[in-house]
Amino acid sequence: MRCRDMKSSLAFCLLAVALLALPAVAQALDTKQAANFLETLQENAASRLGDASISDKEKEEHFRKLFNENFDVPAIGRFVIGRYWRAASDEDQKAFLAVFEDAMVQRFLPLLAENSSERFKIGNVTPDARNENMALIDSRIDRTEGEPYKVTWRVRETDGDFKILDIVAEGVSMAITLRSEYGTVLKGNGGKLPPLTEALREKVAAGAFTPKQ
């Protein structure tokens, strides 16, 4: 092999190695997959939660499973607690997340149980300009009586796995609203998490988070 050919081959090999060593370019969230994720969640919820032959206990167990699989409960919990989260002990954090899950199940189980796939419509999916792994999914829920209401779901994709981070109903963010409400309680108790956890536990026991008819 001539010297020039050897140099050309060596240069090609070095270039190939350099290209292989480059970090993979992150793929932007697939809006179609995001819409399919939410549609599948709603169908899975409606298929059992709307079944009159299934007991309320079974429905709650089914929804709780769906909730934990499709909502990023720890991330939402940390956000709504805000700056007080790091100051709380691991034990207090776990206790809060447990009752926070109970409150969310009580609040959102009826939302998905009472709306069949025919009444739940997926709209636009808008990628988040600030985070390519997040998007907002618009939906419309038609009601038997009254005007349909609009719900927007903030989702995040990680390695093909989608999780819900927030629900915006009629323009009001659940996460931001709870952050404000909980922040007031926390501030009034010196930033301590247990009083908030106990207050939520009492409300769950009283059924306070069940949507009013």
C-alpha positions as CSV (number, residue, x, y, z in Angstrom):
1,M,0.0,0.0,0.0
2,R,1.3,3.4,-0.9
3,C,2.1,5.9,1.8
4,R,-0.6,8.2,0.7
5,D,-3.2,5.4,0.8
6,M,-2.0,4.4,4.3
7,K,-2.4,8.0,5.5
8,S,-5.9,8.2,4.0
9,S,-7.0,4.9,5.7
10,L,-5.6,6.0,9.0
11,A,-7.4,9.4,8.7
12,F,-10.6,7.6,7.9
13,C,-10.3,5.2,10.9
14,L,-9.6,8.1,13.3
15,L,-12.6,10.0,12.0
16,A,-14.8,6.9,12.4
17,V,-13.6,6.4,16.0
18,A,-14.2,10.1,16.8
19,L,-17.8,9.9,15.4
20,L,-18.5,6.8,17.5
21,A,-17.2,8.5,20.6
22,L,-19.6,11.5,20.2
23,P,-22.5,11.5,22.7
24,A,-25.8,10.5,21.2
25,V,-28.1,13.4,20.3
26,A,-31.2,13.4,22.5
27,Q,-34.4,12.7,20.7
28,A,-37.2,15.2,21.1
29,L,-40.5,13.9,22.6
30,D,-42.7,12.1,20.1
31,T,-46.0,13.9,20.2
32,K,-47.9,11.0,18.7
33,Q,-46.6,8.6,21.3
34,A,-47.5,11.1,24.0
35,A,-51.1,11.3,22.8
36,N,-51.3,7.5,22.6
37,F,-50.0,7.3,26.2
38,L,-52.8,9.4,27.5
39,E,-55.4,7.7,25.3
40,T,-54.3,4.3,26.6
41,L,-54.4,5.5,30.2
42,Q,-57.9,6.8,29.8
43,E,-59.1,3.6,28.1
44,N,-57.5,1.4,30.7
45,A,-59.2,3.4,33.4
46,A,-62.6,3.6,31.8
47,S,-62.7,-0.1,30.9
48,R,-62.8,-1.2,34.6
49,L,-63.7,1.9,36.6
50,G,-66.9,2.3,34.6
51,D,-67.9,-1.3,35.2
52,A,-70.9,-1.5,37.5
53,S,-70.1,-5.1,38.4
54,I,-66.8,-4.2,40.0
55,S,-66.8,-3.1,43.7
56,D,-65.6,0.3,44.8
57,K,-62.7,-1.3,46.5
58,E,-61.6,-3.1,43.3
59,K,-62.0,0.1,41.4
60,E,-59.8,2.0,43.8
61,E,-57.1,-0.7,43.7
62,H,-57.1,-0.6,39.9
63,F,-56.9,3.2,39.7
64,R,-54.2,3.3,42.4
65,K,-52.1,1.0,40.3
66,L,-52.7,3.1,37.1
67,F,-52.0,6.2,39.1
68,N,-48.6,5.0,40.3
69,E,-47.7,3.7,36.9
70,N,-48.6,6.8,35.0
71,F,-48.1,9.8,37.4
72,D,-44.7,10.7,38.8
73,V,-46.0,10.9,42.4
74,P,-42.6,11.5,44.0
75,A,-41.8,14.4,41.6
76,I,-45.2,16.0,42.1
77,G,-45.0,15.6,45.9
78,R,-41.5,17.3,46.0
79,F,-42.8,20.1,43.8
80,V,-45.9,20.9,45.9
81,I,-43.8,20.9,49.1
82,G,-41.2,23.2,47.5
83,R,-38.3,24.5,49.6
84,Y,-39.5,22.7,52.7
85,W,-38.9,19.2,51.2
86,R,-35.1,19.0,51.8
87,A,-35.6,20.0,55.5
88,A,-37.9,17.1,56.1
89,S,-36.7,13.7,57.3
90,D,-37.0,10.6,55.1
91,E,-39.7,9.2,57.3
92,D,-41.7,12.4,57.1
93,Q,-41.3,12.6,53.3
94,K,-42.5,9.0,53.0
95,A,-45.5,9.6,55.2
96,F,-46.5,12.7,53.2
97,L,-46.2,10.9,49.9
98,A,-48.4,8.1,51.1
99,V,-51.3,10.4,52.2
100,F,-50.7,12.6,49.2
101,E,-51.3,9.6,47.0
102,D,-54.5,8.9,48.8
103,A,-55.7,12.4,48.3
104,M,-54.9,12.3,44.6
105,V,-56.6,8.9,44.1
106,Q,-59.7,10.3,45.8
107,R,-59.7,13.4,43.7
108,F,-59.0,11.9,40.2
109,L,-60.6,8.4,40.3
110,P,-64.1,9.9,39.6
111,L,-62.6,12.0,36.8
112,L,-61.6,9.0,34.8
113,A,-64.2,6.6,36.0
114,E,-67.2,8.6,34.9
115,N,-65.9,9.5,31.4
116,S,-65.9,6.8,28.8
117,S,-63.5,6.8,25.8
118,E,-66.3,8.2,23.6
119,R,-66.5,11.3,25.8
120,F,-62.8,11.8,26.3
121,K,-61.2,13.5,23.3
122,I,-57.5,14.1,22.8
123,G,-56.6,17.5,21.2
124,N,-53.3,19.2,20.4
125,V,-50.0,18.0,21.8
126,T,-47.6,20.9,22.3
127,P,-43.9,20.2,23.0
128,D,-42.5,22.3,25.8
129,A,-40.1,24.9,24.3
130,R,-38.0,24.8,27.5
131,N,-37.7,21.1,27.8
132,E,-37.7,18.8,24.8
133,N,-38.7,15.8,26.9
134,M,-42.0,17.4,28.1
135,A,-45.2,18.3,26.4
136,L,-48.7,19.6,27.1
137,I,-51.6,17.4,25.9
138,D,-55.0,19.1,25.5
139,S,-58.1,17.1,26.1
140,R,-61.9,17.7,26.2
141,I,-64.3,15.8,28.3
142,D,-67.9,15.9,27.1
143,R,-70.5,15.8,29.9
144,T,-74.1,14.5,29.7
145,E,-75.2,17.9,31.1
146,G,-73.5,21.2,30.9
147,E,-70.6,22.4,28.7
148,P,-67.6,20.1,28.1
149,Y,-64.6,21.0,30.2
150,K,-61.0,21.2,29.1
151,V,-58.1,19.5,30.8
152,T,-54.4,19.8,29.8
153,W,-51.9,17.1,31.0
154,R,-48.2,17.9,31.4
155,V,-46.2,14.8,30.6
156,R,-42.5,14.0,30.6
157,E,-40.8,11.3,28.5
158,T,-37.8,9.4,29.8
159,D,-36.4,6.6,27.6
160,G,-39.8,6.0,26.0
161,D,-41.6,6.0,29.4
162,F,-44.2,8.7,29.9
163,K,-45.3,10.2,33.2
164,I,-47.8,12.8,34.1
165,L,-46.4,15.7,36.2
166,D,-49.4,18.1,36.3
167,I,-53.1,18.5,35.4
168,V,-54.4,21.9,34.3
169,A,-58.2,22.0,34.5
170,E,-59.9,25.0,32.9
171,G,-56.6,26.8,33.0
172,V,-55.8,26.1,36.7
173,S,-52.7,24.1,37.4
174,M,-53.1,21.4,40.1
175,A,-49.4,21.4,41.0
176,I,-49.2,25.2,41.4
177,T,-52.4,25.4,43.3
178,L,-51.4,22.7,45.8
179,R,-47.9,24.3,46.1
180,S,-49.6,27.5,47.2
181,E,-52.1,25.8,49.5
182,Y,-49.5,23.6,51.2
183,G,-47.0,26.4,51.4
184,T,-49.4,28.4,53.5
185,V,-49.9,25.5,55.9
186,L,-46.2,24.7,56.1
187,K,-45.3,28.3,56.7
188,G,-47.9,28.5,59.5
189,N,-46.3,25.4,61.2
190,G,-42.6,26.5,60.9
191,G,-42.0,24.5,57.8
192,K,-42.7,21.2,59.5
193,L,-44.2,18.5,57.3
194,P,-46.1,16.3,59.8
195,P,-48.9,18.8,60.5
196,L,-49.7,19.1,56.8
197,T,-49.6,15.3,56.5
198,E,-52.0,14.9,59.4
199,A,-54.4,17.6,58.0
200,L,-54.4,15.7,54.6
201,R,-55.0,12.4,56.3
202,E,-58.1,13.8,58.1
203,K,-59.5,15.3,54.9
204,V,-59.0,12.0,53.0
205,A,-60.9,10.2,55.9
206,A,-63.7,12.7,55.5
207,G,-63.8,12.3,51.7
208,A,-63.1,16.0,51.3
209,F,-61.3,15.5,48.0
210,T,-64.1,13.7,46.2
211,P,-65.4,16.0,43.4
212,K,-68.8,17.5,44.1
213,Q,-71.6,16.5,41.8
